[in-house]
Amino acid sequence: MKRSISLLLLLAILAALLAACGQTEAPAETQPPENIPDDNCRNWYEIFVYSFADSDGDRIGDLRGATEKLDYVRDMGFTGIWLMPIMPSPSYHKYDVTDYYAIDPAYGTLEDFQAFLDKAHSLGIKVILDLVVNHTSNQHPWFQDAKTGEDAQYRDYYNFQSESASGYQQIGSGYYECRFVSTMPDLNLDSPAVRDEIVNIMAFWLDMGVDGFRLDAVTSYYTGQNAKNIEFLSWLNGEAKRIKPDCYIIGECWSDESTIVNYYTSGIDSFFCFPLSTGSGKGALATILDEEATGRGASYGELTMHLEERFGTDVLMAPFLDNHDTDRIASVVGIYSLERLKIAYGMLAMMRGGSYVYYGGETGMIGTGPDPNKRIGMLWTTLSETTSCPPGTTEAKYPLESVEKQQADENSLLHYVREAMRLRNTYPAIARGTTELIPTQDADLCLLRRSWQDESIVIVLNLSAEKKTVAVEAQTLLACLDANTAHGIGAALDGGTLTLDPWGIAILQ
């Protein structure tokens, strides 16, 4: 009898501890299983192969190194990977392609890529490639031929004219279009032959098993001509879907909200939501977290509803905090305010659509200024084992610990991001549902009801440095994210009253 009472008491104590949700990550045996629909609304992870992981000791990242880290990527809760360009190129960044049907030798071989792709797929990870068709390298055989004269076989592949103009570079007695730099001549996308090449390129990679493409610089296809850009995107999307109906196409439309909304008329699956990111000044999410900001919860709720109204619920949005072209979010929010940095990823995780995280963001990597500064090596263990800095890097600092050390620290940013991604994988309504804003008198709090199919959950965010209590119409505390490094109770639900730690997020039902 005494043994039974002790067992009941032990179970009661355990239940109380679990209900309090005092840790960012509950023990594995208490976590509900993942529930990941087979769609493209995923947790995407952007990888710059050059700086990610090196397998052969030359301190340049490669595909074999990236393959070795796929278990880590999946363990972090990422179910999709965007690879920055991997095709042969004379530059470190490889946005100037010389061969659309091969792998840059510094990264490996087509066989290495197939092995990467096969392992990713075995882990349930989809893979999309950066597809750069606005321009090629000036070392591409097409351009090497085209520049020889008006009768050249590939002359029509590029835009030549006899008069000087902005965005054109002289070569011989004529001029060729090169809107970015002279080493990146723009392709003539009106050429039927060029369009045939693009179809063949997409077919090559899609037939290999690639799940789709990230389209670079879509507003530059026809400079200053959005209508023609949209027409071209519609054509490209149609051709890609003809080859592989379920392939995923996402475009880089680095512009304002109205322009991005307009580009969705092309039929492309997704466009990156630049107004949210550091690609637009501080970005909307970082601005909400400003030191002097007030009413952060109300601001996040208004932003959520505005985006849903502006873009609609039928399109697949792509929220992100930063990428290879922008200041890293840790440099903007500040690594010395770890709670704010964590909650930035928490806010991202609670948004609708397919979220994107830039490699190293989960460990608080920083980077501003020249592009190479934002693309330095992933700090897995020690600096001596990190890839060499890209050419042109002027600053390479790692203010927070390595992946290895953060994996061993339950209070780390890495643990927080992993838990945030796990919640998106466990409750598909977070990323896919429609939203109802639940009124509250406390402007530091945001209460959202997210509904999808037969699932309805309530998301509560406390975007302040104070513990909060709020009445909620929910019976069960499903999970919480605790960005407060002091680790209080996390979250507790008692008879319709939710108590939430500073910078906390709770999911209820």
ZIBELUR-V450285 format. One record per backbone hydrogen bond with DSSP energy under -1.0 kcal/mol. CO is the residue of the C=O (numbers start at 1). NH is the residue of the N-H. If there is no record, write none. Layout:
co: (CO & CO)
nh: (NH & NH)
This chain:
co: (1 & 2 & 3 & 4 & 5 & 6 & 7 & 8 & 9 & 10 & 11 & 12 & 13 & 14 & 15 & 16 & 20 & 27 & 37 & 40 & 43 & 43 & 44 & 45 & 46 & 47 & 48 & 49 & 50 & 51 & 53 & 59 & 62 & 63 & 64 & 67 & 69 & 70 & 71 & 72 & 73 & 74 & 79 & 80 & 81 & 82 & 83 & 86 & 88 & 97 & 104 & 104 & 107 & 109 & 110 & 111 & 112 & 113 & 114 & 115 & 116 & 117 & 118 & 119 & 120 & 121 & 126 & 127 & 128 & 129 & 131 & 134 & 137 & 140 & 141 & 142 & 143 & 145 & 146 & 149 & 152 & 154 & 155 & 157 & 159 & 161 & 165 & 167 & 169 & 171 & 174 & 175 & 176 & 177 & 181 & 183 & 185 & 187 & 188 & 191 & 192 & 193 & 194 & 195 & 196 & 197 & 198 & 199 & 200 & 201 & 202 & 203 & 205 & 211 & 212 & 213 & 214 & 215 & 217 & 222 & 225 & 226 & 227 & 228 & 229 & 230 & 231 & 232 & 233 & 234 & 235 & 236 & 237 & 238 & 239 & 240 & 244 & 248 & 249 & 250 & 251 & 251 & 252 & 253 & 256 & 257 & 258 & 259 & 260 & 262 & 263 & 264 & 269 & 270 & 272 & 273 & 274 & 275 & 276 & 277 & 280 & 283 & 284 & 287 & 290 & 295 & 296 & 297 & 298 & 299 & 300 & 301 & 302 & 303 & 304 & 305 & 306 & 307 & 308 & 317 & 318 & 319 & 321 & 323 & 328 & 328 & 329 & 330 & 334 & 337 & 338 & 339 & 340 & 341 & 342 & 343 & 344 & 345 & 346 & 348 & 355 & 357 & 358 & 360 & 360 & 361 & 367 & 370 & 371 & 372 & 378 & 379 & 380 & 382 & 383 & 390 & 402 & 403 & 406 & 409 & 412 & 413 & 414 & 415 & 416 & 417 & 418 & 419 & 420 & 421 & 422 & 423 & 425 & 427 & 428 & 429 & 431 & 434 & 436 & 442 & 443 & 444 & 446 & 447 & 448 & 449 & 450 & 451 & 452 & 455 & 457 & 458 & 459 & 460 & 461 & 464 & 468 & 470 & 472 & 476 & 479 & 481 & 484 & 489 & 490 & 492 & 494 & 496 & 497 & 498 & 499 & 500 & 501 & 504 & 505 & 506 & 507 & 507 & 508)
nh: (5 & 6 & 7 & 8 & 9 & 10 & 11 & 12 & 13 & 14 & 15 & 16 & 17 & 18 & 19 & 20 & 491 & 30 & 39 & 42 & 79 & 80 & 357 & 82 & 359 & 84 & 51 & 52 & 61 & 378 & 62 & 388 & 66 & 67 & 68 & 70 & 73 & 74 & 75 & 76 & 78 & 77 & 126 & 45 & 128 & 47 & 130 & 104 & 98 & 137 & 107 & 108 & 63 & 113 & 114 & 115 & 116 & 117 & 118 & 119 & 120 & 121 & 122 & 123 & 125 & 124 & 81 & 211 & 83 & 214 & 216 & 187 & 140 & 144 & 145 & 146 & 147 & 148 & 149 & 152 & 155 & 157 & 158 & 188 & 177 & 175 & 168 & 178 & 176 & 174 & 171 & 161 & 169 & 186 & 184 & 138 & 136 & 189 & 191 & 195 & 196 & 197 & 198 & 199 & 200 & 201 & 202 & 203 & 204 & 205 & 206 & 207 & 210 & 248 & 129 & 250 & 131 & 252 & 220 & 225 & 229 & 230 & 231 & 232 & 233 & 234 & 235 & 236 & 237 & 238 & 239 & 240 & 241 & 242 & 243 & 244 & 247 & 213 & 270 & 215 & 253 & 272 & 218 & 255 & 260 & 261 & 262 & 263 & 264 & 265 & 266 & 267 & 316 & 251 & 274 & 276 & 277 & 284 & 285 & 280 & 283 & 287 & 288 & 290 & 293 & 299 & 300 & 301 & 302 & 303 & 304 & 305 & 306 & 307 & 308 & 309 & 310 & 311 & 312 & 354 & 273 & 356 & 278 & 326 & 331 & 332 & 333 & 334 & 337 & 341 & 342 & 343 & 344 & 345 & 346 & 347 & 348 & 349 & 350 & 351 & 44 & 46 & 361 & 363 & 365 & 364 & 328 & 373 & 374 & 375 & 380 & 403 & 404 & 385 & 386 & 393 & 406 & 407 & 409 & 412 & 416 & 417 & 418 & 419 & 420 & 421 & 422 & 423 & 424 & 425 & 426 & 427 & 35 & 430 & 432 & 433 & 353 & 451 & 449 & 445 & 298 & 463 & 461 & 438 & 459 & 436 & 457 & 434 & 455 & 452 & 450 & 508 & 448 & 506 & 446 & 503 & 500 & 498 & 474 & 509 & 507 & 505 & 487 & 491 & 501 & 499 & 497 & 472 & 494 & 470 & 492 & 468 & 504 & 462 & 481 & 460 & 478 & 479 & 458)
